[in-house]
Amino acid sequence: MNSADDLMFARLARSIAERSGLLLGSYKDKCLRRRIAVRMRACGVHTYDEYLGLLDRTPAELERLVDVLTINVTKFFRNPEVWKRLGESVAPELLEARDGRVRVWSAGCASGEEPYTLAMVFADAARRLGHDEWFERVTVDATDIDRLSLERTREARYPPASFSEAPPEMPAAWCLREADGGYRVADRVRQRVVVRRHDMMIEPAPEPPYQLIVCRNVIIYFDRASQERLMQLFHDALAPRGFLLLGKVETIFGPARSRLEIVDARDRLYRRAA
């Protein structure tokens, strides 16, 4: 990449940030360039200058670009061993300690598989504890910055492939089969999930304190300084002895590192000190 390209890329990034409101300075440079390149190829343009001109002429392209910049592909029960740990130990502990009054935050919820998985895990744990009524007291805040992801989350309809990592009994237990072969999350589960737009880089946590925060495969896209800010945000939003779950390749940075205990290093499960 030569200096002229770097200058043009910087100009393009500033323009995108001004138009979209995204804090692109928080993104890792390689990640940002790669995702912009996806849209450039799709539009058949070859230079940053050409793409900037296209954004000027075609307002709808900005929406498509924002979708690409904020996309986070996921599935129900992705990495099943992690959800097994939550279902067998974390969820029962939290439910019993608070008679079901548990608040969970799915930060960067993408198209909704994660928050609905969380709700299913707590529903199943409450059933196994012999207190189905406790599930009615659970709240899962599902947040994301991407409007299309939030629309999909509210719709709560998913193809069978979205359940490829889920225990076989889960779709039948907590979803309704539709005519096209897909699934719609059952109302009992949907009612426990509150979907809202939220930019974790600039906004405080929606409704703290949380007994559990899940943010998987999101912070890897941000630079070190932004990761430290997010870790501090999560720490401050956790109730004493609350849990934080990150993605498999993510870790804690900054001052929060000394304030969050490791529960399971392999599964990236941490806990706030009392």
VENURQUI-V832921 format. One record per residue. N is the residue number from 1. RES is the residue in one letter. SS is DSSP state (~ for helix, > for strand, _ for the rest). PHI is phi in whole degrees, 0 to 359 (NA if undefined). Layout:
n->N res->RES ss->SS phi->PHI
n->N res->RES ss->SS phi->PHI
This chain:
n->1 res->M ss->_ phi->NA
n->2 res->N ss->_ phi->270
n->3 res->S ss->~ phi->296
n->4 res->A ss->~ phi->296
n->5 res->D ss->~ phi->296
n->6 res->D ss->~ phi->297
n->7 res->L ss->~ phi->294
n->8 res->M ss->~ phi->291
n->9 res->F ss->~ phi->296
n->10 res->A ss->~ phi->298
n->11 res->R ss->~ phi->295
n->12 res->L ss->~ phi->297
n->13 res->A ss->~ phi->299
n->14 res->R ss->~ phi->298
n->15 res->S ss->~ phi->295
n->16 res->I ss->~ phi->297
n->17 res->A ss->~ phi->297
n->18 res->E ss->~ phi->295
n->19 res->R ss->~ phi->283
n->20 res->S ss->~ phi->262
n->21 res->G ss->_ phi->84
n->22 res->L ss->_ phi->285
n->23 res->L ss->_ phi->272
n->24 res->L ss->~ phi->292
n->25 res->G ss->~ phi->295
n->26 res->S ss->~ phi->276
n->27 res->Y ss->> phi->282
n->28 res->K ss->_ phi->295
n->29 res->D ss->~ phi->302
n->30 res->K ss->~ phi->297
n->31 res->C ss->~ phi->296
n->32 res->L ss->~ phi->296
n->33 res->R ss->~ phi->298
n->34 res->R ss->~ phi->296
n->35 res->R ss->~ phi->286
n->36 res->I ss->~ phi->294
n->37 res->A ss->~ phi->299
n->38 res->V ss->~ phi->301
n->39 res->R ss->~ phi->288
n->40 res->M ss->~ phi->298
n->41 res->R ss->~ phi->296
n->42 res->A ss->~ phi->297
n->43 res->C ss->~ phi->267
n->44 res->G ss->_ phi->74
n->45 res->V ss->_ phi->251
n->46 res->H ss->_ phi->239
n->47 res->T ss->_ phi->230
n->48 res->Y ss->~ phi->297
n->49 res->D ss->~ phi->295
n->50 res->E ss->~ phi->296
n->51 res->Y ss->~ phi->290
n->52 res->L ss->~ phi->298
n->53 res->G ss->~ phi->297
n->54 res->L ss->~ phi->296
n->55 res->L ss->~ phi->298
n->56 res->D ss->~ phi->295
n->57 res->R ss->~ phi->273
n->58 res->T ss->_ phi->230
n->59 res->P ss->~ phi->304
n->60 res->A ss->~ phi->296
n->61 res->E ss->~ phi->294
n->62 res->L ss->~ phi->299
n->63 res->E ss->~ phi->297
n->64 res->R ss->~ phi->295
n->65 res->L ss->~ phi->295
n->66 res->V ss->~ phi->300
n->67 res->D ss->~ phi->301
n->68 res->V ss->~ phi->291
n->69 res->L ss->~ phi->292
n->70 res->T ss->~ phi->250
n->71 res->I ss->_ phi->293
n->72 res->N ss->_ phi->214
n->73 res->V ss->_ phi->286
n->74 res->T ss->_ phi->209
n->75 res->K ss->_ phi->218
n->76 res->F ss->_ phi->293
n->77 res->F ss->_ phi->55
n->78 res->R ss->_ phi->299
n->79 res->N ss->_ phi->60
n->80 res->P ss->~ phi->307
n->81 res->E ss->~ phi->295
n->82 res->V ss->~ phi->293
n->83 res->W ss->~ phi->291
n->84 res->K ss->~ phi->297
n->85 res->R ss->~ phi->297
n->86 res->L ss->~ phi->298
n->87 res->G ss->~ phi->289
n->88 res->E ss->~ phi->272
n->89 res->S ss->~ phi->233
n->90 res->V ss->~ phi->292
n->91 res->A ss->~ phi->299
n->92 res->P ss->~ phi->300
n->93 res->E ss->~ phi->299
n->94 res->L ss->~ phi->292
n->95 res->L ss->~ phi->297
n->96 res->E ss->~ phi->292
n->97 res->A ss->~ phi->290
n->98 res->R ss->~ phi->234
n->99 res->D ss->_ phi->50
n->100 res->G ss->_ phi->89
n->101 res->R ss->_ phi->278
n->102 res->V ss->_ phi->242
n->103 res->R ss->> phi->243
n->104 res->V ss->> phi->237
n->105 res->W ss->> phi->240
n->106 res->S ss->> phi->263
n->107 res->A ss->> phi->268
n->108 res->G ss->_ phi->78
n->109 res->C ss->_ phi->282
n->110 res->A ss->_ phi->53
n->111 res->S ss->_ phi->270
n->112 res->G ss->_ phi->104
n->113 res->E ss->~ phi->300
n->114 res->E ss->~ phi->294
n->115 res->P ss->~ phi->298
n->116 res->Y ss->~ phi->289
n->117 res->T ss->~ phi->299
n->118 res->L ss->~ phi->301
n->119 res->A ss->~ phi->298
n->120 res->M ss->~ phi->296
n->121 res->V ss->~ phi->299
n->122 res->F ss->~ phi->289
n->123 res->A ss->~ phi->298
n->124 res->D ss->~ phi->293
n->125 res->A ss->~ phi->295
n->126 res->A ss->~ phi->298
n->127 res->R ss->~ phi->297
n->128 res->R ss->~ phi->293
n->129 res->L ss->_ phi->280
n->130 res->G ss->_ phi->80
n->131 res->H ss->_ phi->227
n->132 res->D ss->~ phi->306
n->133 res->E ss->~ phi->294
n->134 res->W ss->~ phi->298
n->135 res->F ss->~ phi->299
n->136 res->E ss->~ phi->292
n->137 res->R ss->~ phi->258
n->138 res->V ss->_ phi->276
n->139 res->T ss->> phi->233
n->140 res->V ss->> phi->244
n->141 res->D ss->> phi->277
n->142 res->A ss->> phi->252
n->143 res->T ss->> phi->234
n->144 res->D ss->> phi->199
n->145 res->I ss->_ phi->264
n->146 res->D ss->_ phi->270
n->147 res->R ss->~ phi->293
n->148 res->L ss->~ phi->294
n->149 res->S ss->~ phi->299
n->150 res->L ss->~ phi->292
n->151 res->E ss->~ phi->297
n->152 res->R ss->~ phi->295
n->153 res->T ss->~ phi->296
n->154 res->R ss->~ phi->296
n->155 res->E ss->~ phi->293
n->156 res->A ss->_ phi->60
n->157 res->R ss->> phi->244
n->158 res->Y ss->> phi->219
n->159 res->P ss->_ phi->285
n->160 res->P ss->~ phi->305
n->161 res->A ss->~ phi->300
n->162 res->S ss->~ phi->293
n->163 res->F ss->~ phi->254
n->164 res->S ss->_ phi->296
n->165 res->E ss->_ phi->254
n->166 res->A ss->_ phi->278
n->167 res->P ss->_ phi->304
n->168 res->P ss->~ phi->301
n->169 res->E ss->~ phi->279
n->170 res->M ss->~ phi->291
n->171 res->P ss->~ phi->303
n->172 res->A ss->~ phi->293
n->173 res->A ss->~ phi->284
n->174 res->W ss->~ phi->233
n->175 res->C ss->> phi->225
n->176 res->L ss->> phi->249
n->177 res->R ss->> phi->282
n->178 res->E ss->_ phi->255
n->179 res->A ss->_ phi->300
n->180 res->D ss->_ phi->277
n->181 res->G ss->_ phi->94
n->182 res->G ss->_ phi->278
n->183 res->Y ss->> phi->233
n->184 res->R ss->> phi->240
n->185 res->V ss->> phi->298
n->186 res->A ss->_ phi->297
n->187 res->D ss->~ phi->304
n->188 res->R ss->~ phi->301
n->189 res->V ss->~ phi->281
n->190 res->R ss->~ phi->301
n->191 res->Q ss->_ phi->293
n->192 res->R ss->_ phi->272
n->193 res->V ss->> phi->253
n->194 res->V ss->> phi->257
n->195 res->V ss->> phi->262
n->196 res->R ss->> phi->208
n->197 res->R ss->> phi->281
n->198 res->H ss->_ phi->203
n->199 res->D ss->_ phi->254
n->200 res->M ss->_ phi->293
n->201 res->M ss->_ phi->284
n->202 res->I ss->_ phi->231
n->203 res->E ss->_ phi->248
n->204 res->P ss->_ phi->291
n->205 res->A ss->_ phi->302
n->206 res->P ss->_ phi->300
n->207 res->E ss->_ phi->218
n->208 res->P ss->_ phi->287
n->209 res->P ss->_ phi->276
n->210 res->Y ss->> phi->250
n->211 res->Q ss->> phi->275
n->212 res->L ss->> phi->209
n->213 res->I ss->> phi->240
n->214 res->V ss->> phi->241
n->215 res->C ss->> phi->218
n->216 res->R ss->_ phi->247
n->217 res->N ss->_ phi->60
n->218 res->V ss->_ phi->241
n->219 res->I ss->~ phi->291
n->220 res->I ss->~ phi->296
n->221 res->Y ss->~ phi->274
n->222 res->F ss->> phi->256
n->223 res->D ss->_ phi->284
n->224 res->R ss->~ phi->300
n->225 res->A ss->~ phi->298
n->226 res->S ss->~ phi->292
n->227 res->Q ss->~ phi->298
n->228 res->E ss->~ phi->296
n->229 res->R ss->~ phi->297
n->230 res->L ss->~ phi->294
n->231 res->M ss->~ phi->298
n->232 res->Q ss->~ phi->293
n->233 res->L ss->~ phi->300
n->234 res->F ss->~ phi->294
n->235 res->H ss->~ phi->302
n->236 res->D ss->~ phi->293
n->237 res->A ss->~ phi->276
n->238 res->L ss->> phi->279
n->239 res->A ss->> phi->289
n->240 res->P ss->> phi->307
n->241 res->R ss->> phi->71
n->242 res->G ss->> phi->284
n->243 res->F ss->> phi->257
n->244 res->L ss->> phi->234
n->245 res->L ss->> phi->242
n->246 res->L ss->> phi->250
n->247 res->G ss->_ phi->285
n->248 res->K ss->_ phi->300
n->249 res->V ss->_ phi->254
n->250 res->E ss->_ phi->252
n->251 res->T ss->_ phi->213
n->252 res->I ss->_ phi->269
n->253 res->F ss->_ phi->238
n->254 res->G ss->_ phi->79
n->255 res->P ss->~ phi->303
n->256 res->A ss->~ phi->299
n->257 res->R ss->~ phi->299
n->258 res->S ss->~ phi->275
n->259 res->R ss->_ phi->250
n->260 res->L ss->> phi->240
n->261 res->E ss->> phi->278
n->262 res->I ss->> phi->280
n->263 res->V ss->> phi->265
n->264 res->D ss->> phi->211
n->265 res->A ss->_ phi->295
n->266 res->R ss->_ phi->295
n->267 res->D ss->_ phi->270
n->268 res->R ss->_ phi->59
n->269 res->L ss->> phi->253
n->270 res->Y ss->> phi->233
n->271 res->R ss->> phi->217
n->272 res->R ss->> phi->286
n->273 res->A ss->_ phi->295
n->274 res->A ss->_ phi->295
